[in-house]
């Protein structure tokens, strides 16, 4: 059985397949090749060098695009857009735009070295790199648009919640949910009466549609409703513990990764 990547098993957004990535790579490679070329398209397309360069540059572009897709899926798992747009935006810029620059330079260096050209003697850094950064920004914007479009289509999630009596709970009843959590690889919720309810969605998807002012993912396995918090104990600058109101009476540690964000959210 083929092993599935952990982030794919987490229920992240389904992004376009390799054919779309290859199309993006082909278009990006073509634009970069003709960017500095002053010849007509008739001359360019009859030059064999164009097709050699197109294949090599398409492969390099495909590598960079794949890196952006992988980074985006990783961030979808740890920092969903719906949890905090400002936090996610910063990480998306670093991981999806600035991080791929280094492999882009490495690939370009190897490419020019193949033709016995020193990259420092070219216009790569003064001209081409700017175009690559612009294309990376456009790609990241497209991925955000793709995520946003899919989530708008799912304004009311399929099979939101179902209690043990098979009575459907509507989206308006979110205010009755005290917390959502993972137990034995299954998702459950507690309402404010202390009743355990089957939650038919992943926590990653749930945090994208639960009201962000009211719900916060304090760790990967637990989402809390602000109204359910009874006591907050600051153990240290990196550690916080909360106690839930009766009848839940649960004590929970905030993950170190979420500690700073939780303090801002709970105020």
N, C-alpha and C positions, 0 to 999 in steps of 0.2 A: 504493500500500500504506500503510495507516495505521501511523504510527510508534508503537512500543510504549514505554511508560515504562521507564526503566532498572531501576527496582526490581521491576517485574513480570517482567522478563526474568531476574531473579536467583533465581527459584524461591521466593518468599516464601509465607507461609501464605495460602490462599484464604479471604478473609473474606466475610461476607454481602454480597449485592448491594444495589443502590439501593432495592429495595422494602423490605428490612429497615431500612435507614437512614431511609427515609421513614416507616415505622411508628414507629420510635423518636422521630422528630421530631414526629409527630402526637401521640403520647402525652405527650411532654415539654411541648409547647405547651399541651395541654389542662390538664395539672396546674398549670402556671404561671398560666394564666388564672383557674382556679377557686380557686387557693391563697388569695387575699385576698377572694374573693367570698363573702359571707355569705348569698346567696340560695339557694333550693332549685334542684335541677337542672331542675325544670319551668320555673321562671322564667328560668334561664340559657339553656336550649335554645330558648326562644321569643323570645329577644332577638337581633335581627339583628347587633348589635355583636359578639356572641360569635363568630359565624361569620367576620366580617371579621378580628377579632383572631386567630382560630384559623389562618386562611390565612397571615397575615403572620408570626405567631410560628412556625408550622411551617416556613416558608421560612428564617427566621433560625436555628432549631434545626438544620435540615438542613445549613446552612453550617457550623455549629460541629461537628456530628457528622462531616461530611466532612473537616474539618481534623484531627480526632482519628484518623480512619482513615488519612489520608495520613501523619500523623506516625508512627503505629504501623508502617506499611509501611516507612517510611524507617528507623526504628529496628530493624526486623527484619533489614534489610540490613546495617547497620553494627554493631549491638549485639544479636545474637540472644540470646534468653532463656537458651538452653542454655550460652552462653559464660560469663556471669556474671549471676546474678539480682540481686545488689546494685547493680552498675553499671547494668543495664538498668532496674531499678526507679526509680532516681533520675532517669534521663533520661525515663522514661515519665511520671513525675509532672510534670516540668517541661514536657515537650512536649505531653502529653495532657491535663493538667489546668490548669496555670497559663498556658501559652501561649494557649489559646483564650479566656481571660478578656478580653484586650484587644479582639479583634474582637467579643466579646459586648457589651462596653460601647459600642463604636462603633455597632453595629447598634441597640442599645437607644436610644442618644442620637438617632439618625436617626428611629427609630420614634416617640419622644415628640415630637420636633421637628415631625414631620408633623402631629401634633395640637396644635401650638403649646404644648407643655408642656416646661418645663425639667426635665431628668432629676434635677437636684439638689433639686428640690421634690417629688420622689416618694420612695417607699419602696424604690426599686430597689436601692440599695447596702446598706440595712439589712435588707431582707427577701428580695427576689428573687435577688440575686446569690448569696446563701448556697445557695438551692435549685439554682441553675445549677451551682455548684461541686459540690454533692452528686451531681447527675445526671451530671456529667463523671466523677466518681470511679466511679460505678456503671457507666458505659459502658466505662471503661478496665478495670475488674474483669471485665466481660463479655468483652472482647477477650482478656484474659489467659486466662480460662476456655476460650474458644474455641480459642486456641492450644494450651493444655495438653491439651484433649480430643483434638484432632487428633493431637498428638504421642504420646499414650498409645496411640492406635489404630495408630500406626506404630512400635511398640516394636522390631519387626524390619523395617527398610526393604525396599522392593521392590528386587530386584536390587542387593544391596549392592556387591559387588565381583566382578570376573571377570578372570582372568588371560588371557594370550594362548592358553592351552590350553583355554579355556572351562571351567576347573575352578572351581566356585563356592567362594568363601571365606566362611566363616561369621562371625558376630559375635564368637565366641570368639577369632578370629584377629586381632582388632584390635591385640593386643600385638605382633604381628609387623610392623605397619605403622610405618615410621619417619616418614613424612611424606605429606601429600596436597597436591597443587598443581595449578595451572592452567597449561597450556602450549598455545599456539595455540588458545585458546578451548575446549579439551577438558580434562577432569579425569583426572589420573593419580595414582599413589602409588608410593613406593619401599618395599620391605620391607628388613629389616636385612641381607639378602644383596646389596643393591644392584640387585635385579631391579625393572624398571619394570612396573607393573600398571595396567590400565584401571580407573578408579574411576567407577562408574555412579551418581553422585549429585552435586548441586551442593555447593560448600563451605559455603554458607549452611545447607543442610539437615544436612550432615555434622556440623558443630560442635554441633548440637543433640542428637545421639545418641552421639557419641564421648565416652568418659569424660573429664569436664572436669578431673579431677586429673592426667590423663596427656597430654591433647591441648590445644593452644592455637593460635588463629589469629593468627599474628604479623603478618599483613597480609592483605588481601582475597584474595590469590591463593595463600596458603600456610598450611597447618596443620602443626604440628610435634609429634612425640611427645617428651616430656621425656627418655625413655631414649636418644634419638638424638643429644642435644646432647653434644658433646665438650668445647667450650671456649666461654666467654662473655667477651667483651671489652667493657668499658664505655668507650666513646669519649668521651662527654660525658653531662651530665644528661639530654639528650634523644635520645641516639643510642647504641644497643647493637648489637653484631655478634656472631653466633654461628657456630661451626664444627661441622659434623656429623661424627660418628664414621666411620671407614672401614667399609666401602668407599665410602660416599657422598662424603665429602670435599667437602661443599658449604659455602660461606660465604654467610651471609644477613644482611641488615640488618633490624632490627625497625622497623616503621613508627613514626613519631613518635607517632601516635595510640595505638598499643598499647604503647609503651615502658614506661610506668609500670605498667600492668596486668601486663605480662610479668614485670617484676622481682618483683612480689608473688607471681605464680603459680609462678615457677621456684624460689623458696626452699624 
